[in-house]
Amino acid sequence: MKKYLTLIIVFLLCVFTTFSCKKAKATNKTELTSSENKAPKNIILLIGDGMGLSQVSVSQFYNNETSNFDRFSIIGLIKTSAHGSLITDSAAAATALASGVKTYNGAIGVTKDSISVETIVEQISNRGIATGLIATSSITHATPASFYAHVKSRSMYEDIAYFLVNSDIDFFAGGGLKFFNKRKDKKDLIAQLKRNGFDVNTVVLPQNILSNPPSGQPRKQAILLAEDEMPKMNEGRGDFLPNATKLALEVLSKNENGFFLMIEGSQIDWGGHDNDSDYLISELLDFDKTIGLVLDFAIQNGETLVIVTADHETGGFTLSNDDGNDNKIKPTFSTNDHSATLIPVFAEGPGASLFGGIYENTAVYTKMISLFSE
């Protein structure tokens, strides 16, 4: 009898121990899931214009440092076709990312019927969230323009500039000065920026050095450092993109309600259009460096989601072997225009788990706005 009683006690102890271990594991899993699904206070969206998977691979093979793309734990893929076109342009793709709608190629912030659609910048500005835009192109170019403007054609640069001046954006940096101070309508939008509360920096590169914002409550910042696009990396642009990013983070992070910052590596695309591998590679490595700076900020901050993606791929870019030599890479192109390939999405930080999988480019907007709504 004692023998059976002992066996029963041992059995019950085993059952209790197993149940306790399972309960502990379930609790730990719940806590982990809760941490992963925590909504971010800040979102930083980096767009490598024209950056497909082969362009991303450049950071593995042509980089003196470890690629910052290696630091992401969540990776997804987006479909980029525009309304009525299998292959998108930057305007339609950026409108999808900024507003969550499919539209025609060339459209900025409007639907397929040319009706204005609210952007994520406009929506969150109404909630007191700070916003910023940085580009190595003109700040009125298709990608940045799609986050604040509403025009039928991406070529309407002066109209786009007027939207920016009257927007709620708190920080912007890039080129495009001539669309503000050398306009056909003779309007002085630089003076209007100042009236609207901006500190304006128009000292053209290479003389300009981006400086830290003044202490205390920062004013809005307008930085226009080139007549049109910024110089190429291999023509002396230097650290404009990481420096402008650092300054934006210093300014925007002072807002207690959080911020949204879009950073575009614009000229990766132009290297693809030119079928110029040296141009493309230098721009991609500059973008990679900026990603590293942003990730470092996000880790220290603890409340920031970082998303890296592209609008489309440009150039049909591949890294093939050189005349059969598998130890030597030869960059090649199959077109001087865009392609229809799927585009990678990298995410790290609170809410990053939402960005895995394969989905339409409009879902990037949907996922971001849902996180800002929590």
C-alpha positions as CSV (number, residue, x, y, z in Angstrom):
1,M,0.0,0.0,0.0
2,K,2.8,2.4,0.9
3,K,4.5,1.5,-2.4
4,Y,1.4,2.5,-4.4
5,L,1.0,5.7,-2.3
6,T,4.6,6.7,-3.0
7,L,4.0,6.1,-6.8
8,I,0.9,8.2,-6.7
9,I,2.7,11.1,-4.9
10,V,5.6,10.9,-7.4
11,F,3.1,11.0,-10.3
12,L,1.3,14.0,-8.9
13,L,4.6,15.8,-8.3
14,C,5.6,15.2,-12.0
15,V,2.2,16.5,-13.2
16,F,2.4,19.6,-11.0
17,T,6.0,20.3,-12.1
18,T,5.2,19.9,-15.8
19,F,2.1,22.1,-15.5
20,S,4.2,24.8,-13.6
21,C,6.9,24.7,-16.3
22,K,4.3,25.0,-19.1
23,K,2.7,27.9,-17.3
24,A,6.0,29.7,-16.8
25,K,6.9,29.3,-20.5
26,A,3.4,30.5,-21.5
27,T,3.8,33.5,-19.2
28,N,7.3,34.3,-20.7
29,K,5.9,34.0,-24.2
30,T,3.0,36.3,-23.4
31,E,5.4,38.9,-22.0
32,L,7.6,38.7,-25.0
33,T,4.7,39.0,-27.4
34,S,3.4,42.0,-25.4
35,S,6.8,43.6,-25.7
36,E,7.0,42.9,-29.5
37,N,3.5,44.4,-30.1
38,K,4.0,47.5,-28.1
39,A,3.2,50.6,-30.2
40,P,6.1,52.9,-31.0
41,K,6.1,56.6,-30.0
42,N,8.2,57.4,-33.0
43,I,8.4,56.0,-36.6
44,I,11.3,56.6,-38.9
45,L,10.7,55.5,-42.5
46,L,13.8,55.3,-44.7
47,I,13.2,55.0,-48.5
48,G,16.0,53.9,-50.8
49,D,14.6,55.1,-54.1
50,G,15.1,52.5,-56.7
51,M,16.5,50.0,-54.2
52,G,15.8,46.4,-54.9
53,L,17.4,43.3,-53.3
54,S,20.5,43.5,-55.5
55,Q,21.0,47.1,-54.5
56,V,20.7,46.0,-50.8
57,S,23.3,43.3,-51.5
58,V,25.8,46.0,-52.5
59,S,26.1,46.7,-48.8
60,Q,27.4,43.2,-48.3
61,F,30.0,43.2,-51.0
62,Y,31.2,46.8,-51.4
63,N,31.2,47.9,-47.7
64,N,34.2,48.4,-45.5
65,E,31.9,48.0,-42.5
66,T,29.4,45.4,-41.6
67,S,26.1,46.1,-43.4
68,N,23.5,47.8,-41.3
69,F,20.9,45.8,-43.1
70,D,22.2,42.8,-41.1
71,R,20.8,44.4,-37.9
72,F,17.1,43.9,-38.8
73,S,15.2,41.0,-37.4
74,I,11.9,41.4,-39.4
75,I,12.0,41.3,-43.2
76,G,9.0,41.4,-45.6
77,L,8.3,42.0,-49.3
78,I,6.0,44.5,-51.0
79,K,4.2,44.5,-54.3
80,T,4.6,47.9,-56.1
81,S,2.4,48.0,-59.1
82,A,0.6,51.3,-59.7
83,H,-3.1,51.7,-60.7
84,G,-3.2,50.8,-64.3
85,S,0.5,50.0,-64.6
86,L,2.4,46.9,-63.6
87,I,5.5,49.0,-63.2
88,T,5.2,52.0,-60.9
89,D,7.0,55.3,-60.8
90,S,8.2,57.1,-57.7
91,A,5.1,59.3,-57.4
92,A,2.5,56.6,-57.4
93,A,4.6,54.4,-55.2
94,A,5.3,57.1,-52.7
95,T,1.6,58.1,-52.6
96,A,0.9,54.4,-51.8
97,L,3.4,54.6,-48.9
98,A,2.2,58.0,-47.6
99,S,-1.5,57.7,-48.0
100,G,-2.4,54.0,-48.6
101,V,-4.0,54.3,-52.0
102,K,-3.0,53.0,-55.5
103,T,-2.9,55.8,-58.0
104,Y,-1.6,56.4,-61.6
105,N,2.1,57.1,-62.4
106,G,3.0,60.7,-61.9
107,A,0.3,61.4,-59.3
108,I,1.3,63.1,-56.0
109,G,-1.1,62.7,-53.1
110,V,-4.2,62.1,-55.2
111,T,-6.3,59.1,-56.1
112,K,-6.7,57.6,-59.5
113,D,-9.4,60.1,-60.1
114,S,-7.1,63.0,-59.1
115,I,-8.9,63.6,-55.8
116,S,-6.7,64.7,-52.9
117,V,-6.1,62.0,-50.2
118,E,-4.8,62.7,-46.7
119,T,-1.2,61.7,-46.0
120,I,0.1,60.2,-42.9
121,V,2.0,63.5,-42.2
122,E,-1.3,65.4,-42.3
123,Q,-3.1,62.9,-40.2
124,I,-0.6,62.7,-37.3
125,S,0.2,66.4,-37.4
126,N,-3.4,67.0,-36.2
127,R,-2.6,64.9,-33.2
128,G,0.5,67.0,-32.2
129,I,3.0,64.5,-33.5
130,A,6.1,66.2,-35.0
131,T,7.0,65.4,-38.7
132,G,10.1,65.7,-40.8
133,L,11.4,64.9,-44.4
134,I,14.9,64.6,-45.7
135,A,16.0,63.8,-49.3
136,T,19.1,63.9,-51.4
137,S,17.0,65.1,-54.3
138,S,15.0,68.3,-54.4
139,I,12.6,68.4,-51.4
140,T,9.8,68.9,-54.1
141,H,10.7,65.7,-55.9
142,A,8.2,62.8,-56.2
143,T,9.0,60.8,-53.0
144,P,9.1,63.6,-50.4
145,A,6.4,65.6,-52.2
146,S,3.9,62.7,-51.8
147,F,4.0,63.1,-48.0
148,Y,2.6,66.7,-48.1
149,A,1.4,67.8,-51.5
150,H,-1.6,67.1,-53.7
151,V,-1.1,67.6,-57.5
152,K,-2.0,65.8,-60.7
153,S,1.6,65.7,-61.9
154,R,4.9,65.3,-60.2
155,S,6.4,67.9,-62.5
156,M,4.4,70.7,-60.9
157,Y,7.4,71.7,-58.6
158,E,6.4,75.2,-57.9
159,D,2.9,74.1,-56.8
160,I,4.4,71.4,-54.7
161,A,6.7,73.9,-53.0
162,Y,3.7,76.0,-52.1
163,F,2.1,73.0,-50.4
164,L,5.3,72.5,-48.3
165,V,5.4,76.1,-47.1
166,N,1.8,75.8,-45.9
167,S,2.1,72.3,-44.4
168,D,2.4,71.4,-40.8
169,I,5.9,69.8,-41.3
170,D,8.4,70.7,-38.6
171,F,11.7,69.8,-40.3
172,F,12.8,69.4,-43.9
173,A,16.2,69.2,-45.6
174,G,17.3,68.7,-49.2
175,G,17.7,70.6,-52.4
176,G,15.2,72.6,-54.5
177,L,15.9,76.1,-53.4
178,K,15.0,77.6,-56.8
179,F,11.4,76.4,-56.4
180,F,11.1,78.7,-53.4
181,N,13.1,81.8,-54.4
182,K,13.3,81.8,-58.3
183,R,9.7,81.1,-59.2
184,K,7.8,82.1,-62.3
185,D,5.1,83.7,-60.2
186,K,7.8,85.8,-58.5
187,K,6.6,84.8,-55.0
188,D,9.2,84.7,-52.2
189,L,8.5,81.4,-50.4
190,I,11.6,81.8,-48.3
191,A,10.1,84.9,-46.7
192,Q,6.9,83.0,-46.2
193,L,8.7,80.1,-44.5
194,K,10.1,82.5,-42.0
195,R,6.7,84.1,-41.4
196,N,5.4,80.6,-40.8
197,G,7.9,80.0,-38.0
198,F,10.8,78.4,-39.8
199,D,14.5,78.9,-39.3
200,V,15.8,78.8,-42.9
201,N,19.2,77.6,-44.0
202,T,20.0,78.2,-47.6
203,V,23.8,78.2,-47.6
204,V,24.5,76.1,-50.7
205,L,27.0,73.1,-50.5
206,P,29.9,72.6,-50.2
207,Q,30.3,75.6,-47.9
208,N,27.5,74.7,-45.7
209,I,28.0,72.7,-42.5
210,L,24.8,71.6,-40.7
211,S,24.9,72.8,-37.2
212,N,23.0,71.8,-34.0
213,P,19.7,73.5,-33.3
214,P,19.7,76.2,-30.6
215,S,19.1,75.1,-27.0
216,G,15.6,75.3,-25.6
217,Q,12.4,74.7,-27.6
218,P,13.5,74.3,-31.2
219,R,11.8,76.3,-34.0
220,K,10.8,74.6,-37.2
221,Q,13.8,73.9,-39.6
222,A,13.9,74.5,-43.4
223,I,17.2,73.4,-44.9
224,L,17.6,74.0,-48.7
225,L,21.2,73.4,-49.7
226,A,21.1,73.2,-53.5
227,E,19.3,74.9,-56.3
228,D,17.8,71.6,-57.4
229,E,19.1,68.2,-56.4
230,M,21.9,67.7,-54.0
231,P,25.4,66.8,-55.4
232,K,26.2,63.1,-56.0
233,M,28.3,61.4,-53.3
234,N,31.1,61.0,-55.7
235,E,30.9,64.7,-56.5
236,G,31.3,66.0,-52.9
237,R,28.0,65.7,-51.1
238,G,29.8,64.3,-48.1
239,D,27.8,63.5,-45.0
240,F,24.7,65.6,-45.7
241,L,22.3,62.6,-45.3
242,P,23.6,61.3,-42.0
243,N,24.2,64.9,-40.6
244,A,20.7,66.1,-41.6
245,T,19.3,62.9,-40.1
246,K,21.1,63.5,-36.8
247,L,19.9,67.1,-36.7
248,A,16.3,66.1,-37.5
249,L,16.4,63.5,-34.6
250,E,17.7,66.2,-32.2
251,V,14.9,68.6,-33.2
252,L,12.0,66.2,-33.6
253,S,12.7,64.0,-30.5
254,K,12.0,67.0,-28.3
255,N,8.3,66.7,-29.0
256,E,6.7,64.9,-26.2
257,N,4.0,63.5,-28.4
258,G,6.5,61.7,-30.7
259,F,7.5,62.1,-34.3
260,F,7.5,60.7,-37.8
261,L,10.6,61.1,-40.0
262,M,10.9,60.1,-43.7
263,I,14.5,59.9,-45.0
264,E,15.1,59.2,-48.7
265,G,18.3,58.1,-50.4
266,S,17.0,59.6,-53.6
267,Q,20.0,59.1,-55.9
268,I,20.3,55.3,-55.7
269,D,17.5,55.5,-58.3
270,W,19.5,57.9,-60.5
271,G,22.5,55.6,-60.5
272,G,20.2,52.8,-61.8
273,H,18.7,55.0,-64.5
274,D,22.2,56.0,-65.6
275,N,23.3,52.3,-65.5
276,D,26.2,53.7,-63.5
277,S,27.3,51.1,-60.9
278,D,29.8,53.4,-59.2
279,Y,27.2,56.1,-58.8
280,L,24.6,53.6,-57.4
281,I,27.1,51.9,-55.0
282,S,28.3,55.2,-53.5
283,E,24.7,56.3,-52.9
284,L,23.7,53.0,-51.4
285,L,26.6,53.0,-49.0
286,D,25.7,56.5,-47.9
287,F,22.1,55.3,-47.3
288,D,23.5,52.3,-45.3
289,K,25.5,54.6,-43.1
290,T,22.4,56.6,-42.4
291,I,20.5,53.5,-41.5
292,G,23.1,52.7,-38.9
293,L,22.8,56.1,-37.3
294,V,19.0,55.7,-37.1
295,L,19.2,52.3,-35.6
296,D,21.7,53.5,-33.0
297,F,19.2,56.2,-32.1
298,A,16.3,53.8,-31.9
299,I,18.2,51.4,-29.6
300,Q,19.0,54.2,-27.2
301,N,15.5,55.7,-27.4
302,G,13.6,52.4,-26.9
303,E,10.3,53.8,-28.3
304,T,11.2,54.1,-32.0
305,L,10.2,51.8,-34.9
306,V,12.6,51.9,-37.9
307,I,11.3,50.8,-41.3
308,V,13.5,50.6,-44.4
309,T,12.1,50.0,-47.9
310,A,12.0,51.4,-51.4
311,D,9.4,52.7,-53.9
312,H,10.5,50.3,-56.7
313,E,13.7,48.8,-58.2
314,T,15.6,50.7,-60.9
315,G,17.9,49.4,-63.6
316,G,17.2,45.7,-63.4
317,F,20.4,45.7,-61.3
318,T,22.2,42.4,-60.7
319,L,25.5,41.2,-59.2
320,S,26.7,38.6,-61.7
321,N,30.1,37.0,-62.0
322,D,32.7,38.5,-64.2
323,D,33.2,36.4,-67.3
324,G,32.7,33.1,-65.4
325,N,34.9,34.1,-62.4
326,D,32.7,33.3,-59.4
327,N,35.1,35.2,-57.1
328,K,34.7,38.4,-58.9
329,I,31.4,40.4,-59.1
330,K,30.4,42.4,-62.1
331,P,27.4,44.8,-61.6
332,T,25.1,44.7,-64.6
333,F,21.8,46.3,-65.7
334,S,19.0,45.0,-67.8
335,T,17.1,48.4,-68.3
336,N,17.6,52.1,-67.7
337,D,14.1,52.3,-66.2
338,H,12.1,50.8,-63.3
339,S,11.3,47.1,-62.9
340,A,8.4,45.2,-61.4
341,T,10.3,43.1,-58.9
342,L,9.2,42.7,-55.3
343,I,10.8,45.2,-52.9
344,P,12.2,44.3,-49.4
345,V,11.0,45.8,-46.2
346,F,13.2,45.8,-43.1
347,A,11.8,46.6,-39.6
348,E,13.2,46.9,-36.1
349,G,11.7,48.2,-32.9
350,P,8.2,48.3,-31.3
351,G,5.6,47.1,-33.8
352,A,8.2,45.6,-36.2
353,S,6.5,42.2,-36.3
354,L,3.7,43.7,-38.3
355,F,6.0,44.2,-41.3
356,G,6.9,40.5,-42.1
357,G,5.2,38.7,-45.0
358,I,4.3,39.7,-48.5
359,Y,1.8,42.5,-49.1
360,E,0.9,45.5,-51.2
361,N,2.9,48.7,-50.7
362,T,-0.3,50.5,-49.5
363,A,-0.1,48.2,-46.4
364,V,3.0,50.0,-45.2
365,Y,0.9,53.1,-44.7
366,T,-1.9,51.1,-43.1
367,K,0.5,49.4,-40.6
368,M,2.2,52.7,-39.7
369,I,-1.1,54.6,-39.1
370,S,-2.5,51.8,-37.0
371,L,0.6,51.9,-34.8
372,F,0.2,55.7,-34.3
373,S,-3.5,55.2,-33.5
374,E,-2.8,52.8,-30.6
